[in-house]
Amino acid sequence: MSSFIWNEDVINEIRARGETGAPRVRGFGANRILPTLDALTILPSQLAGKMPIDFPRENISTEVVIGEGREDVSKPIKIKTPVYISGMSFGALSKSAKMALAMGAGIAGSMTNTGEGGTFEEEKETADKWGAKFVVQWSTARFGVSASYLNSGDAIEIRIGKGAAPGLGGYAPAEKISAEIARLRGIPYGLPAVSPNRHLDIEETNDLRRHILLMREVVDYKLPIFVKIGAGRVYEDVRAAIAAGADAIVLDSSQGGTGSTVEVVSEHAGVPLLGMFAPAMRAFKETNAKENGVRLLVSGGIRNGADVYKALALGADAVGLGTAVLISAGCYVCQECHLGKCTIGLATQDPKLESKLDWKNAGERIGRFISSITEELKLLCALSGHASVRELTTEDLRALTYDAAAITGIKLIGYDQQLPMWTY
Amino acid sequence: MPEALVRTKDINNALKNYIATKYSDPSKHAKPPKISNLSGQDCIAVGISKNVVIFIEGNAGDYFGALNAGASIRLTGNAGKFLGDTMTAGEIIVKGDVMHGLGAFMSGGTIVVKGDAGGRVGIMNRGGSILVHGSVKNYTGLYMMAGDIIITGNVGEHTGHWMMRGSIYVGGDIGSLGTNAKEGTMTEADKKKLSELFKKYGIDENPELLSTYKKIEPEKYAAFPEPEYEKVLLKGVRA
């Protein structure tokens, strides 16, 4: 007789620990069941409220501008879809994979992100060629970071943490750091790449404010500055990032993926997507941040147009995808990115394995995938009577479960009201 | 300093305008702006990629000269935290004391401080040279991966903590060494390197004293933190 608690996976894991004496490390993010946006439903327009839009004969606007209305940003970033590609590094991914992401983002009229570790010429060239906006990341180790790197971007993302490994640093053993990656990261060849778990030069919120000032001075007050946070104390962290002067706050849920992390962290630390919105929006409302042009970007577990719609209705302005775009490029979720032996050629530095990835084909797939999500989003906007993604509100949603209503403050189906705890 | 140059933005704009004119129209013989009486403004003279010489007087705030990518910046006065942060090229010369985090994350160029510095000098250094003609506090060279840190005076506790490569030279006393740091042997090449640097930057150090300098280097090259990570994490890597 099998046990629910002591199932085969648990038994195997315990036995493996008996051999290794170490916590498990693997790629991707949380596998266990966590609350998701599936616990919400979208309300179609019928007689009450707005009439549905006759899409595609009537247009739905999906353009998003980040940095607009911000005093210290002269070049806001405009994307044609609220769906963008999250930060993933050259190092965790192959060069070909990074170029595919840049191409795919361009096809979809969106933006890609260097991730930690700097960039390489072909990535930027590909982004420019296909018209993708280019976000350069400033992370804890400053690998590959310089004044010219910051100026090569359309936006800068200061990464405080990520959802799959909040509070943890990064580690890539020396054998995974090729001579080219070492050069790009500005580290001696033959050494592992170790990222501190925090910015050693950000000791308090005022230092983050000074960091943002530093960025603004270096890019001459042109680019929007994002601050990326792994979801934890969401309300307090968002308040701090707003106070520091961020133009956009990127909240990465505990359902986000990564190339390599400790399983116990990705499974058991952080707040899942569904739980991020209420505290984040409370922080936004209390500070009038939206009115002041600050944007909320969310990522970590977004899979389709319905997820995007729900995230926007809950308060996000744009939504980042990582795992889903890799799957669209051919990833089959073996969750062994950390081994560097990706047979698809995505998460590897092995030239033979990388050669298996036709990056242009992968780029086209990524582009089509993001475009298809955007079309789904338009359909859902149309049926709920919205001609623009910017019109979506929590009134367009209902919670399917008591838990989801309690977590989000969304009205519960049937009861058709907010739960009493939200109305005090 | 002119009345208008009070905000960081205005001070840096004066520098940017000077550099832009100097490079766009050399015939104008642009003169560098006179920046004096600096009073704690943060992020001054940051991210300059051109080979220009800039003189600044007064007390700088935090992140002075950060992301310097080619300029020679001379500060007469004290400075706050993280001077020269993430610098990639050029030089910064300070006649005064600086707070902690001097040269954090730098990957190239030279910083010279003729005065004392706080703790965590040269953390994550990946190839820059830092010379402090004075004493510093704890955690000098934390996580450093390359480059040189030279302290003519005393250093505090945990010096070289988890350093992977690079060298720390100390003329005075060492409070304690950090994990993976050990005292090595000063070679003739080391003495020559230091002697040339002292001469270049006008540090009046008796050449005979160089024999008394201590050199701190990693216990195990390319080690940190592989053994620890192997113990804690890499064993957990499995298909």
Interface residues (C-beta under 8 A of the other chain):
Chain A: A16 T20 G21 A22 P23 R24 V25 R26 A141 R142 V145 S146 A147 S148 L150 Y171 P173 A174 G186 I187 P188 G190 L191 P192 V194 P196 L200 D201 D207 R210 H211 L213 L214 E217 V218 V219 D220 Y221 S260 V262 E263 E336 H338 L339
Chain B: T8 K9 N12 K16 D42 C43 V46 G47 I48 S49 G61 D62 Y63 A66 L67 N68 A69 K81 F82 D85 T86 T88 G101 A104 F105 S107 R120 I123 M124 R126 G127 L142 Y143 M145 A146 M164 R165 A222 F224 P225 E226 Y229 K231 V232 L233 L234 K235 G236 V237 R238 A239
